Amino acid sequence: MTPALSPVPTELAATLDTPAAVVALDVAERNIARLQAACTGAGVANRPHIKTHKSAEITRLQLEAGAIGVTCQKLGEAEVMARAGANDILISYNVLGVVKHQRLRTLAARVKLTVCCDNRTVADGYAQAMAGQVRPLAVLVECDTGRHRCGATTPEAVVELARHVAAQPGLRFDGVLMYPPDGDLQESVEFLAQVRARCSRHGLDLHTVCSGGTPNWARIGSLSETEYRAGTYVYNDRQMVGFGAATLADCALLVYATVVSHPEPGRVMLDAGSKTLTSDLMGFKDHGLLLDYLDASLYKLAEEHGFVDVSNCARLPAIGEVVRILPNHACPVSNLFDRLLCTRAGVPAGHITIAARGQVT
Amino acid sequence: MTPALSPVPTELAATLDTPAAVVALDVAERNIARLQAACTGAGVANRPHIKTHKSAEITRLQLEAGAIGVTCQKLGEAEVMARAGANDILISYNVLGVVKHQRLRTLAARVKLTVCCDNRTVADGYAQAMAGQVRPLAVLVECDTGRHRCGATTPEAVVELARHVAAQPGLRFDGVLMYPPDGDLQESVEFLAQVRARCSRHGLDLHTVCSGGTPNWARIGSLSETEYRAGTYVYNDRQMVGFGAATLADCALLVYATVVSHPEPGRVMLDAGSKTLTSDLMGFKDHGLLLDYLDASLYKLAEEHGFVDVSNCARLPAIGEVVRILPNHACPVSNLFDRLLCTRAGVPAGHITIAARGQVT
């Protein structure tokens, strides 16, 4: 890759105020089309996770491309997406708490809502929240098939919880949800086979089997899932390139930063720090890839400064120069901005509002 | 410290929606008074850094307590603070870029503004931005006295740049700024002595000598500085406790989170992840201190999940229980929220809006 001497298109340069998060809409649209094609080809419904973009505009692109609805991690994200017109929403999270139960009931009256749980306390909370409601709330039981985040850890526990859910007035057991580990799906295949057999014995219908994750997107359908939820694929990031799930050309979200200081030989400072890029390392040793200086290392961040080792660079970035950074992790970066600058074929193409930015509750 | 069985005051519990950032206003006010007293006692003007709270309400408390003005890291923060009524603002940053120069000129016409630089490109940009303006822009030259972030690295370079600034129409050389390393101030003392001697030889008036940093707050005045800018002291955090700059009782900002899952023995999951706490480790091995479970370890974060090892805990947190987390680093946490919940003596006391949240440009 030849470093571009001027990474900022002329049309953009005059109005660019760094640090800026810039999305190549043409790249994002290609990513959206590709994942949709993978789902369609495998006969799996596409339910993208909005955690990465948190934007009504991108949601619209995903729905127009064929997605059946969206996935949200937090209730607050779901509320924003409902206001933006999404009417089929999965919250892939244990939603728990007095205030959240009130909000959940309101949202369930408004859209086709599915939630999930991995324990009885959460399930009982859903039942309490839905007491007296006519339309039951669809509930998926989360399975831990090897990622060891949330999820019931054995097929027995999954089906026991499924039976508990099915027995609650106000709730409807709708199936299972999993977030398989990146890479090998064998444990998930075996876990799911046991869940299917046990559900069948107990007369429980697995209407929905929802899998997800961008790293495994090329294997969509391997679990005979009915739905797939991926999030990061829409923008991709350095981590996804590392996983082999994307190439640099598939990365739609970049941070543009300005060199503001060259305090000593071999080191320059950028105007982007952890309040722009986050401190997520994701297994990397530095904080993002400088696309115009591949031999440089963004080795440290202060809140508003990026420390760059340029001692291995043949050409040095000048003070005032704008450089492009591929973030290690796209999702928390877009969560730091109110809006993204868009381009299409390198030409400015408006802005995207991060409508659900900061919706952590 | 005895773990509190119910960390959430009854009055708060009914309306609390987690994860929430909660500020004990009485603690923050005590911190504000203490730092002000240290400055006053040393005859040093107090110019608090707003990066930690980014709030007009807290700025007002600081000004009422005796601060002469505020410090901002980014121009966008300064614009918000000017709108909130601050009229004496220091931007402790190399402000650079066509759009920023326009904004800077507008802001300089509105408030008493001081900026800083550590190189000629930035200084020349200020001069260009201020061309034709009647009132010159006050400029500090940043010195690197051992932190190795920004700053001219030798007294010679500082004074050379100071002379360059002084020679520009539209600019007024106002003095120097430094951010000494945490701990030993000897290097800063020596650096500054040389700067003073050289400035004197060149007839340059050091009207302002601005030092800063919460870790060194107990040594305010040691550099014979005229101004001190500290930010984190208003809330403090786990890092400041580690530095010995604060005790647990001085920590005003906590994150309240709910236990949403107990997927396997020895591990519970919180509804706060990196989109709430950030991934800032600041030298710690885990992501925050659970004040109600000091033997637990918040060892990993996903975007919306906190992984807690509770295998060493005598008592286990129950699903649905709310726990309090002392963040490793307060500043980027408040930057993730639109508003903070306030308490006074544990009783809810309204909200604070994070008016300058996300102002990275």
Interface residues (C-beta under 8 A of the other chain):
Chain A: A14 T15 L16 D17 T18 P19 A20 K51 Q73 K74 Y93 N94 L96 G97 V98 V99 K100 D118 N119 T121 V122 G125 D144 H148 R149 C150 G151 A152 T153 T258 V260 S261 H262 P263 E264 M269 D271 A272 S274 K275 T276 T278 S279 D280 L281 A302 E303 E304 H305 F307 A318 I319 G320 C331 P332 N335 L336 F337 D338 R357 G358 V360 T361
Chain B: A14 T15 L16 D17 T18 P19 A20 K51 Q73 K74 Y93 N94 L96 G97 V98 V99 K100 D118 N119 T121 V122 G125 D144 H148 R149 C150 G151 A152 T153 T258 V260 S261 H262 P263 E264 M269 D271 A272 S274 K275 T276 T278 S279 D280 L281 A302 E303 E304 H305 F307 A318 I319 G320 C331 P332 N335 L336 F337 D338 R357 G358 V360 T361
